[in-house]
Every structure is written in structure tokens, then in C-alpha cells.
Amino acid sequence: MLRELLVIFYLGGVLTIPPPPPPSPHSLSNDEWWRDTFIYQVYPRSFKDSDGDGVGDLNGVTEKLDHLVDMNISGLWLSPIFTSPMVDFGYDISNFTDIDKTFGTIEDFTKLTSAAHSRGLKIILDFVPNHSSNEHPWFAKSIKKIKPYDNYYVWKDAKIINGTRQPPNNWLSIFFGSAWEWNEERQQYYLHQFAIKQPDLNFNSPELRKEMENAILFWADRGVDGFRIDSMPYMYEDSEFRDEPVIPNNGLQPDDPATLDHIYTKDQQATYDLLKTWRNVLDSRGGEKKIILVEAYATLPLTVKYFNYGANIPFNFMFVTGLNNHSSALDFKRSIDQWTSNIPKGNFVSNWVVDNHDNPRTSARFGVQRSDQISMLCAILPGVGIIYNGDEIGMENGPVSWNQTVDTQGLSAGPDRYMQFSRDPERTPFQWDNTTSAGFSSNIKTWLPVNPNYKNDNLAEQKKSLTSHYSIFKKLVLLKSLPIIKTGTSEVILAGKDILSVVRRQPNKTPVVLLINFSDKSITVDASAWLNIPDSMNVYVASVGSNITFGSRLDTTALQLPGAASLILN
């Protein structure tokens, strides 16, 4: 849900590539259908507007399901669609068991689920349990101390210093400033680790825990195939409410949450135990196993720990927050190897996140020339690839002025810092074609401005080219389904200082090889000797702008890799 600090992550291994077509999603195992597939995140506000109000909706998603089928992804994860005042665009929920009218109705959701399932697509819902909206009826009752709601939120008395009322401690909100807000009626402070209008729920309350379990089962019983749990590390806080350690001399403004070491507001053991109960609740229904994805911007040990408490996919944000355009080939290798070697033993599957709605797009983080690089890595590395709508066409961050900014995190930072923190640029509407509002809406006014580059950069245009971002991505999805990727061995190798390679092998099969040039200059390398691969191989796919012909045969003993290019050989 937020743009945050750290992380480093995994690779595990296996590779191979014959030509049989990928299995349709229908033929995927009912148990852990997500293995070796791509899952696609839909940000509904920005995907497709069906009614012309300038905001995307559920009927728009239903209308475009065949786009997802065309890519052969296994499932779609929907960002929040529940009833909300939209202070944080759906992450402030006022009813956990109903659809916000912005997106449609329960009937529209049922229609979407049915249409998706008929196409072999799975539906994953965003679940936001850390907090509610302050407009939730629970909060109004909590203010009035009506039992059991009096204990549904985290309330604390003021600290009086020299006769002046002060917050209970120094905790800071992710959206800047104190994490405590005074409520005059209740005469106490309530905790809000995010926006002021997003009071934190109190999971020490058994009644509150039961409410959230009921919400999970409400949607599970309506055909949802799993949940992505938002902001998981924040569920519990230190029971003594101690001040968090200040990080000295980091040059940040005092209201910035990065000035504190969050040892008392994140990653408490009770959070993991809570996840385990949700796993058990879902499993108690029987039938097809439900997937649980966990958003946890955390250190590597704390992230992989979720595997042992019921998460199928604790998000690996290595490519999103751990690495950037200044990272070297060696940085990538170390991070991938570290993630891989830290996955717990057992039947666990890795995952690789390309992008999401909370961070600058890949083209912004790594440069336009390297837009395909991360998707290629996610395709060839073992496990699940997770992409965000627009990744498949290499969408770029849209220009959003201060006057156009609507993101509460950007607004909280103010006009001087909003560009550093606003998440609006990565949320601009999907670019379907070159018609009005990029085919996203019939309305020329959309909730966020359409990126002006849509005239040439759109799905319809890219479908005309066999070497566009879209055509490349379709081939990457096919690659991920092949036996050499599913069951082969995997090696991450440095070929010189600037070339990173991933080699997937199976006995008596031609290997599959990804090579990435981290230099902006062309490099010639003897990949055959360095990687122990055949001395000539075919180009399966190459990044846009590399000018390497797909299907051509290259001499790997003197392989010339253009600057910033990535290619896959087989």
C-alpha cells in the first residue's frame, strides 16, 4: 500500500523450453494453480471506465477480461473495491462486505467473477485489515465507547507535559506527522499509521478479529480464489507503546517516518500468528486451496518468515525497492541469490514482483531502454511473476502536476515534496488505443490525466508489431509455462562486470539463457565459454530497442549485446 524503504530477495532454480503451447488456466492444478504463472494486478480506477464518468469500474474490468486471456495469465488481483470515502482511493474502507458505488455493485462483482472463471481466470481480492475508514460505523460506536466497539481501535490517553496535551509517544504516520490524532468526544488519541482518516484496528480485540474473519469468509463464499493482504507488518504494535528509536543525522524533516526505526509499530510476532489463523479459516472451508499474497515491505528474514505462517506469496519486492538503475549486475546476482537461498525448505514457490500501484513504473526506475528487463527476469526465474496493469505495454509514469495530484501521500508531503512521494504518476489510466482518453473512457476528463504519449504508446498499436513490449510479454508468459522453466535447474552467473545471465538447464535439452547488459555501451562476450552453452543459439526474444531480430541465430562465442539490452536465447 505504500512506497517504503528496503528489501532484498530470492531465486531458486530450474529451466527448459520446448515448443508445446502452454496449458490453459483450466488445466492448471486446483492445488496451487499459481505455480510458474504470471498474476496480473488490476488497479480498477485506472483500468477501464464502462460508464463514462472518468473512473474505472468492475464492468470495465469484465469488458476487458479477454485481454488477460490473450496474455494467458493465470489470475487477476483487484486493488480495493469495497465501500470507501476514497480518501486513500479504496484503502480506507467503511464496509468490508460491500462494493463501492464508484466501481459498481455486488451483482457486478458476481458477473465479473463468473466471467473470469468461465475463461479460466482466478480472482484475487485486496484485503485491507490494518485499518478502516473513520466513516466506518464501528469507529462512530468506538468513539461513544459502545461495547464491544469501544475496543475495536487503538485508543490511548494523552501524555501531559508542562500542562500541555501531547500524543502518547513519538510514533509517526507513513503519511507524515504524528501517528496519533486527538478525538475530542472520546477524550483520547487514536492511532493511525496511515492517513488521519484511517484509524488502526485493534487486533487484540477478539470481537474485532472475528469480524475480519467473517469478512474473509464473506468473499471466499462468493467465489474469490484468494486474497492479497495489504500492509501486513502493521497489524500489531508494541503493547507498552514505547517511543521508537530516532535515526540520527539522516537529513530528513522531523515529520518524515524514515527518521524512526520502526521496531514497535511493525513486524510483531502476533502479526504472524494472526496470518496463521486466517490461513486456517480459509482452509476450513475445504475445496480448492485459496491463495494468500502478503504485502510486507520488510527485511529479508521477516519477509520469508511469512511462508511458515500461511502465506503462499510474501511479496518479493527486490526489483521494486531493493534495486534501481544504479544497481550493478553483481548487485542483482547477490540479491537474487540471497532471496533464493533464504526460502524455507519445503514445497514453497518463489515470486518476483515487476511493479505495483505504489512505486514508480519499471521504465522510471530502470530507464525506458530497460523496460523489458525485469519482466524477462521474472519469466525466466523459477516461481510466480507478478505484473501491474500497463507493464505489458511498457507504460511510463504519467506527468501529474501539483494541481492534478489526488494521492493522499503526495498531498501530505506538500507542493515542494509531492513528486517524491505521490503515487499518482504510476496510476494514470491504461492506454488501450489512440482514441479519446486512450480508450480508457469516453470522457475527456478522467480521474487522473492520461499520459500524453498514448497516441503512439498504446495496446492497439503494439499489437501490430511482433517486437513490441506487448508481443515480448506474451512470449514471456509462454516461456514461463515450459518444462525447462518449471522443472529445470537455475544458475545466476556474471559474465564479466556488466553482463548478468540466468541459465536454465534440463538434461539433453538446449538450455534457455537470459543475458542482460548493465552498461549503456555495446559489449562482446564469449558467452559459450563463460556460461557453458552451445556456440550458436536462437534469439527467443530481445528487449525493445535492442534491434536484435527474433528467431535469428547468434554466435555465442562472440556475442554482441547492445547497451542496456536484454535477450533470451534457446
N, C-alpha and C positions, 0 to 999 in steps of 0.2 A: 504493500500500500504506500510506501514512502520511498523517497530517494535517500539512502543512508550511506554508511561508511564501509567497510571492509569486505572481506572474504577471499577464499581460495579453495579450489575443489578437485574433482575426480576424473579418472579414466580407467576403464577395465577392459578386458580385451577380447576381441575376435573379429575376423573379416573374410569376405569372399563375394564373387559377382558373376554368376551365370545369367542368361537372358530370360528365364521364365517370368511371366508377369507377376506382380506382387499379389498376395492374397487379398481378396476383397475384405473390408472390415467384417463382413458377415462370417468369414471363415476363421477369424481370429478366435483363439481360445477364450471361452467365457471366463476362465480364471486368469486374471492378469492380462487382459486383452491389450494393454498399453505397451507391452514389451516391444522394443525395436520398432516403434512407430513415431510419428510426429503428432503432437497435440497442439491445437490452434486456439490461441486466446482471441476472443471477440470482445472488443470494447463497445457495447451496444449503442451508446450515444453517437459513436462515430462510424458505425459500420454501414447501415442503410436506413434511410428515412422513408417509410412507406406512406405517410400521410401528409407530407409537405409542410410540417411545422419546423423543419430545420434541425430536428433532433432524431437520431436513430432510434429504432424500436424493435420489438420482438417480431412483428410481422415482416419487417425489413430483413431480419436475420433469416426467417423462414424462406423469404423470397430468394435469398442468395445461397441456400444450402448446396445447390448444385455446383457452386464454385468450390466448396470444400470437398465435394465428391470428386470433382475434376482433379484436385490435387492428391486425392487418395489419402488424406489424413485420417486418423482413427477417431478423433473426437474433438469437440469444441468446448472450451471453458468460457463461460459467460461472466464478465465482470458484473458487480451487483445490480440486480433488477428489482429489489424489494422496495416497499413504500418508504419514501425518504423526502425530507425537505430539500435535499440536494445541496446542502452546504458544502459537502465534500463529494458531490456527484455520486451518491448511492452508498458511500461508505459511512454515512450517518443514517442508520435505519430506525424508522419509527414503527415498523411492523415486520417481524421476521417471517411471517407466513402469508404475505400477500405481495402482489406485483404493483409497482408504482404506475400510476396512470400515464406517466411520461412514456413508458415502454409498452403499455397495453393492459391486458387482464390475465387472470388465471386461465381463462379459456384460450387466450393467445399463446400462453406458455404451453398448455396441453397440446395445442396444434403444432407448435414448434417441436416439442419432444416427440410426438408421433411421427412427424415428417422426417425428423432426423433419424429416428430408429428405423423407419422404413427404408432409409438409404444406407443403413449400417453404420451410422454415426452415433457416438456416445455423447451424452450431455453432462457436463461438469458445472456445478454452480459455485460461485464465490460465496463463502460463508464468512461473516464478519462478526465474530463473537466478543472481541475485546471491549467494545463499547456500543452504545446505541446513540440515537439522536436524543437531544434534550426535549424533543417533542414526542418521544415515546410515552404512552400512558403510564408505564412503570415509573418513569422519572417524576412525573407530577405527583404520583402517590408516594414516592420515596421522600420527596420534599416535605410532604404532610405527615410523614412517619406512620403511614398506614401499613400495618403488618400484612404479609411478610416483606412488602416492597421497601420498607424502611432500610432494609439491609441489601437491596439489590445493587447498590452503587457504593463507591468508596468515599465515605464521608470522614472528615477529621475536624476536630476543634482548632480554632485559631491559636497561634502562638503569640502571646502578648509581650512585646519588648518596649520598655520605657513607655508603657501605656498605649502603645500603638499596635493595632492588629496586624499580624504578619501570617503568611502561609505556613503550614505545618513544617515544611522543610524546604530544601533548595532545589527540588526536582523541577526539571524544565520540560516543556512540551516539545514534541517533534516539530510543531509548527511555531516554535519560538516563544519565549516568555515563560512565566511560571506555569507549571502543570496543575496548579490549583486555582479554583475560581470560587469566590465567596457567594453564598446564597443567603440573601437577607431573611427570607421566610424561615428557613431551617436553622439559621444562625450557625452554619458550618461551611467549611470548604468541601468541594467535591473534586476528585481527581479527574483530569482529562489529559491523557498522554498525547492526544492529537488536538483537534480544534476544540475551542471552548464549548461549542455546541455538540461535542461528542463525549459525554461523561463515561468514564470507565465503569464497566460492570464488575461486580464483586463476586468472584467465583468461590469465595469462602462461604457463600450462602447456598445451602443445599437446595432451597427452592429455586434459586436462580439457575443452578446447574440443571435442574430438572426441566425448567423452561427451555433451555438451549438444546437439551437432548430431544425434547418434543419437536422443536423447530427442525432439527436434523431429520427426524423420522417423518415429519410432515412432507418434506420434499422427496425423501427416499421413497415414500409410498406413492409418489406421483411420477415415478419413473426416472428420477435423476440417477445417473450412473456413478456419481461421486462428488466430492467437494474439494475446493481449494480453500484452505483456511488462511485467512488474512492475518497478518501481524501476530503470528503465534507467540513469539517470545514475550509479549506484553501482558499475558493473561493474569499473572500474579505479581505482587510486589512484596518487598521485604515487610515482614509482619511488625517490625519495630519502627518502620518509617524513618530510617536513618538518612542523614544527608549523604548524597553521593560525592565521592572524591572529585575535587576540581582538577582538571588537567591544566597545569600552569604554562604560561607563556606560549599559547598556541595562536595568538594573534587574532582571535575571533572576538566578536562582540559578546558581551556577557549574557545576552538572551539566547545565544545560539546553543542548542542542545549538545553540540560537539565539544563544548567546554567542560562537560562532565563525563566521568567514567560510569557507565550505567550498570553498576553491579547490583543495585537494589530495585531497579524497575524493569529488568529484563532477565530472561533465561533462568528463572527459578525452577527448582526440581518439581514443584507442584504443577507447573505447566506441562511437563512431560507426562505426568500421571493423569492429568486431565485428558490429554490426547488419547491415552490408552483407554480411558472409559468411553470416548467417542468411537474408537475402533470397535470396542466390544458391543456398543449399542448398534452400530451398523451391521456387524456380523450376526447379531442375534436375530435379525430378520431372515437370515438364510438366503438361498438363491444366489444369483450372480454376485461375485465379490465387488464391493464398491471401492473405488479408488479414493485415496486421501492424498492430496498435494498440500504441502505446508510451505507458506512463505515465512522464511526466517532469515533475516539479514543478521547473521551471527558468525562467530568464528567456526573454523572447520570442525573441531571436535564437538561443538554444541550443535552444529547442523546435522552431522551424520548420526548423532545420538537419537534423532527423531526416528530413524529406521527401526530402532528397537522398541519404540513405543507406538507403533501402528501406522506410521507414515509410509506410503509406497513411494512417494516422490517428495523428499525435502529439497526444495529448490536449490540447485547448484548455480549460484549467481557469478561464478568465476568470470564468464565472458561479459557480464553486465557491469559489475562493480570492482572486480579484482584486477582486471587487465584493461589497458587502453591503447591509444595509438603510440604511446611512448614505450610500451612493453616490447621486449625483445623476443626472439624465437626461444631463447633459453628461459625467459620468464614464463612463456606459455607451456613449455615442456615441464618445468618444475611444478607449475600449478596443476596441470593435468595429472601428472604422476602422483602428486600429493593427494589429490582427491581420490584417485583410483586406489591407492594403497591404504586409504583410511575407511573405505566402505566396509561395514561389518561383514564377517564371514556368514555365508548362508545364501538363501535364494533372493538376494537383493539386486535391484536393477538401478543402474546409474541414470542420470538425467543431465541435460545440457540446455540451459536457457539462452536463447538468442537475444530476446528483447522483452520488454513489457511496457505497460502504460505509465510507469513511474520513473523511467530513465530515458535519457536521450537515445534516439534510434542508433542502430549499428553504424549507419553512414556518418552520424555525428561523432560517435565515439572513436571510430577507427579510420574515418575518411571514406569518401564516396567510392574511390577505386577499390576499397577493400570491403564493400557492402556484402559480397557473397562469401567472404572468408569464414565468418562464424557459422553460417548455415552449412557450409561444406564440412566444417569440423563436427558439427552436431550430427550430420548424416553419417560420417564415417566412423565416429567413435561409438562404442557399444552403448546401448541403452536408449532412452527416450529423448527426442528433441522437442523443445517447446518454443513455438514461434508466436509472434504477436501480429495481429492483422496489419497488413502492409509490408511486412518483412518479405513476403513472396514477390513483391514487385520493387523492392529496394526503396521504399518510401523514405523521404528525408524529413527531418524536423521542419515544421512549418513556421514561418515568421509570425510571431504574435506580439503585438505592441503592448505597452503597459495598459493602454485604454481598452484593449481587447482581452486582457487577462481575466480569467474567471477562476482559476485554480486557487483554492484557499491557502495552499502552501506558498504559492508565489505572491499572493496578496499580503500574507502575513509578513513576508520579507521586506515589503515596501518597494517603491519605484526604483531605488538605487540598487537593490539586490535581487529583484524578482526574476531576472533572466537566469540567475544562478540556481534558483530553486523551483521555478514554475515548471509544472509537468504538462502544460498546455501544448508546447511545440510537438511532442510525440503523440498527442491525442487528436490532431486535426483529422477531418473526415477522410475516409477511404476514397481513393481515386479510381473509380470504375471506368470512366471514359472521359471524353473531352467535351461533353455537353454541360448544361447548367450545373453548377456546383459539383463538377466532376462525376455526375451521375449519382451522387450520394443523395441528393434531394432535388425536388422540383422547385424548391425555394431558393432564391439567390442569397438570402440571409440564413446562415447556418450558425449553430451554437458556438462553434469556433470557426475562424476563417479557413477556407480551403487553401491549401498550398498553391501559390500562383503557377507552379511548374506543372500543374495537372494536365495542361493542354498536350504536352508531349509525354509526360510520365504518368501513365495510367494502364490499367489491366488490359483494356481492349487493344491498345496499341502494342503492348508487349506480347499479346497472343499471336501477333502477326510475325513475330521473329522467333527462330529456333534457337537463338543465342541470347535472349533477353533474360533478365532476372527471373521472370516467371517460368520460362522454359527450363532454366537451370534448376529452379527449385523443384519442379515436377520430377526431374531426373534424380534429384537428391532423395526425394521420398521413395522413388523406386529402388534406389540403391540401398536404402535402409532396410528394405524388406528381403534382401537377398541372403542366401545361406551363409556366404562368406562373412557378411556383417553380423549376422545373428549368432554364428557359432564358431567363427574363426578366431585365431589369435590376433592380438593387437600390440603393436610396438610404436612408441613415440620416439623419433630419432632426430637429432640435429645433424644436418648435412652442411657443415661449415657454420659460420657465425650467424648467418641471416636466413638460412633455409630450415624450416620445420617440416618434418614429414611424419605422417601416420601411415603405417603399413599393416594391412590386414591380410592374413595368410590362412590357407587351408591346404592339407596335403594333396599333391598332384593337381593343384589348381593355380591358374595365373593369379598373382596377388592383386589387390587393389591398393593404390598408392595415392595419397594426398600430399602435394608439395605446396608450401606457402613461402613466398619471397617477402621477407620483412624489410627489405631495402627498397628504396624508390628507384634503384638502378637495376638494369638487367644483369643477371648472374648466370654463368655457365657452370654446371656441376656434373661430375661423373656420378649420377645417381645410381647407376647399375652397380658400381663397386661399393659405394657408400651404404646403400640400402639392401644389397644382395637381391636385386630384382633382375628380370630379363633385360638384355641390352637393347631391346626395342619394345615399345608398348603403345597401345592405342589411347587417344585422348577421349575419356568418357565425358568430361565436362570441364570447362575453364571459365574463370570469372569474367564478367562483362568488362570490356576494355582491354583484355589481355591480347586480343587479336590472334588467339590460338584456335585453329579450326577443329571443331568437334569431329571425332572419328578419324582424324589424321593419325599417322603412325610416327612416333618420335624416337630418335636415337637417344637412349638414356645414358649412354657413355659420355655424351657431350650435350646435355640437356640445357637449353637456354630458357630461362624463366624470366619473363619481363618484370620490371619493377612493380611491386605491390600486387603481383598476380598470384592466383591460386589455381591449381588444376588437379584433376583426379585422373589417374591412368589405370587402365586394366588390360 
